[in-house]
Amino acid sequence: MSRPAVSQHLRVLKEVGLVADEKVGNRRLYRLNPAGVQEVHAYFDRFWDLALAAFEGAVEGTEQEVKRREGA
């Protein structure tokens, strides 16, 4: 990966708050931003809670449909 590509990726990560940077001499040091990572973690927790609840509803609906058909 080229240096400009890495710089572009780091810029995007900085813009969304996932990394923070610090200028040290003629270099720029990047580190993970714990608050940004925590937000991503919370997002995926909500995502999986909703996805698993939807899956559970679909499975229960399918089971009820099978029972209804067996009773018919």
C-alpha positions in Angstrom: 0.0 0.0 0.0 1.4 3.4 -0.9 2.2 6.1 1.6 -0.5 8.4 0.2 -3.1 5.6 0.4 -2.2 5.0 4.1 -2.4 8.8 4.8 -5.8 8.9 3.2 -7.1 6.0 5.2 -5.7 7.5 8.4 -7.4 10.9 7.6 -10.7 9.2 7.2 -10.3 7.2 10.4 -9.4 10.5 12.2 -12.5 12.3 10.7 -14.8 9.6 12.1 -13.1 9.7 15.5 -11.5 6.2 15.5 -7.9 7.5 15.7 -6.2 10.5 17.1 -2.9 11.9 16.0 -0.1 13.9 17.6 2.7 15.7 15.9 6.1 14.7 17.2 8.9 16.5 15.4 8.5 16.0 11.7 6.3 12.9 12.2 2.7 12.3 13.1 1.9 9.5 15.5 -1.6 7.9 15.4 -3.3 6.0 18.1 -6.7 4.4 18.6 -9.3 6.7 20.2 -11.0 4.6 22.9 -14.2 6.7 22.8 -14.5 6.1 19.1 -13.9 2.4 19.3 -16.5 2.3 22.2 -19.0 3.9 19.9 -18.4 1.3 17.2 -18.7 -1.5 19.8 -22.0 -0.1 21.0 -23.3 0.2 17.4 -22.5 -3.5 16.8 -24.1 -4.5 20.1 -27.3 -2.7 19.0 -27.1 -4.2 15.5 -26.7 -7.8 16.8 -29.5 -7.3 19.4 -31.9 -6.2 16.6 -30.7 -8.8 14.1 -31.0 -11.7 16.6 -34.4 -10.5 17.8 -35.6 -10.4 14.1 -34.2 -13.9 13.6 -35.9 -15.2 16.7 -39.2 -13.7 15.5 -38.8 -15.3 12.1 -38.1 -18.7 13.6 -41.0 -18.4 16.0 -43.3 -17.4 13.2 -42.1 -20.3 11.1 -42.7 -22.7 14.0 -46.2 -21.3 14.5 -47.0 -21.7 10.8 -45.8 -25.3 10.9 -48.0 -26.0 13.9 -51.0 -24.3 12.2 -50.6 -26.4 9.1 -50.2 -29.7 11.1 -53.4 -28.8 12.9 -55.3 -28.2 9.7 
